[in-house]
Amino acid sequence: MGFLDTLQHSWNTFWNRDRMNFTEMDYGVSYTNRQVTLSRYSKNDVLDGIFNRIAVDVSMTNFRHVKIDGDKSTEIEVDSGLAYCLKVEANIDQSSNDFLHDLVYSMFDEGVVAVFPSKTKEPKSPTDQILDIQELRVGRITKWYPEYVEVEGYNDDPKSGKLEKVILHKRNVAIIDNPFRAYVDSSNTTLRRTLEKLALLDKLDKDKASGKLNLLIQMPNPVRNEKRRDEAKNRISLLEDQLANNRYGIAYLDATEKITQVNQPPTDLLVEQVKQLQQTLYNQFGLTENILNGTANESEMRLYYMRTIDPIVQRIASEFNRKFLSKNARTQGHKVVFYRDPFRMVPAEQMAALANTYVTAAILTPNEVREVLGYKPSENEQADMLYNPNIVPDPTATGMGMGEEEIQSEEDVEAILKELERNQNGKKKGG
C-alpha cells in the first residue's frame, strides 16, 4: 500500500469527526464525573512523589498483544498496530513507556482517565467492523453521557495541533479508574491532616527565615509613656537589624535588658507527626520509605508489586482487552497480556542463584537470562535451549542429542551460569 493509499484509508479521531454525524445523535442527559478531580493535590511533593514512583514502575511493565494457541496453550505475539503501540510507540509524541507513565499519573491526578485510539485504519469491508489501531492517546474525560464520553485530548494535526474535545462511544474508549481513589479523595483524613501539617511546618520555616524572635524584651525602664514606647520600638528595630545582617541569628543585649522566649514553635513534635502521617499514607498505597529511596529488599518489593502495581496493571490490561479487541478476536484467542522482569526486584548478590533456578527449571534459556542482566548473548547454541543442564537426558530420547555431545552441552550451560555468578560477584565487590 502506497503513502496516498494509507492516507485515504486512515482514520483520525479529530480530523474525521464529520463522518460520525455526532450532531445528529441524541446523547442523553450529561451527568457529572463520578470521580473527584484531584489535580490540586498532585502539586504537593508528597503525593507527587507517590504518583510518579507508581507511574514509573507501571511503565516498566511489558504489555503485549498475543494470540493463545488452544491446542498447544502457547502465546504467540501478534503483529498488529495495537501490538506496536504497546511495545514500541503509542503515538508520534510518546513511546510505549511514556504513554503508560502518562496514563497512570493522569489516572491518579484526575481519578479516572480515558485511553482512546486517535488513529486507526478503516475496515477492509463494510462487514468488517474491526479497526486496526495505529495510535493511542491519553485523554481527560470532561463530560459523561449514558453511552458516550466527552474526551479532551491532543490533536496532532500539524496545522492546528492542540487540545480538543471530542465525543466518543464508551465501547471505543478504555476508561481506567484509579483503584486507590479513596486514599486521594478530599475526604481522606490521613491525606488532609498530612497536607495541613506540612503547610504548618512550611509556615514555621518561613517565620524562622523572616528573622522573628517571638520574644518578650524587658526594658530597663517603664514604657508607659510615648517616649519610652518609642525607645522600645527603636530597640526592637535594632535587634531586627542585627538578625537580618547576621547569618547565624545572633543578637546582643544591654546588661539591663532581659529576654524571655514565648510560644516556642513545637517544631520537633510537628516533624514527628508529619512523619507518622506520611508513613500511614505510604501504607495506604502499599509503599514504604525504603521503596521510595531505593533500599527496599526483595520481600518489600514483592509485596509492593502485589498490593499496588498489579491492581493497576490488571485494570489496564482488562480494559484494553474489553475495548480494543473485538468479541470475535477474543474468542479466537487474542489477548492483551503483561509481563514483568523477574530480576528487577532481586538484589545483585541473589541474581546468579535466581538465574540458575530459572535455567534449571527450563523457564528461561541462559541467553534470555544474559539479556535481562545486560550481557551480550553467548554464541554457544545450547545457550538458546530450554532444558535442565543438571539432568543427563535419556540417550534414546529424540531431539535432545546423545552421548558425548549431550554431556558437552551440560558443561557449556554450567559454564555460562558460573560466568554469570562471577560477573555478579565482581559487580558487588566493585561497588
Secondary structure by P-SEA (a helix, b strand, c coil): ccaaaaaaacccccccccccccccccccccccccccccccccccaaaaaaaaaaaaaaaabbbbbbbbcccccbbbbbbcaaaaaacccccccccaaaaaaaaaaaaaaccbbbbbccbbbcccccccccccccbbbbbbbccccccccbbbbbcccccccccbbbbbbcccccccccccccccccccaaaaaaaaaaaaaaaaaaaaaacccccccccccccccaaaaaaaaaaaaaaaaaaaacccbbbbbcccbbbbbccccaaaaaaaaaaaaaaaaaaaaccccccccccccaaaaaaaaaccaaaaaaaaaaaaaaccccaaaaaabbbbbbbccccccccccaaaaaaaaaaaaccccaaaaaaaaccccccccccccccccccccccccccccccaaaaaaaaaaaaaaaaaaaaaaaaaaac
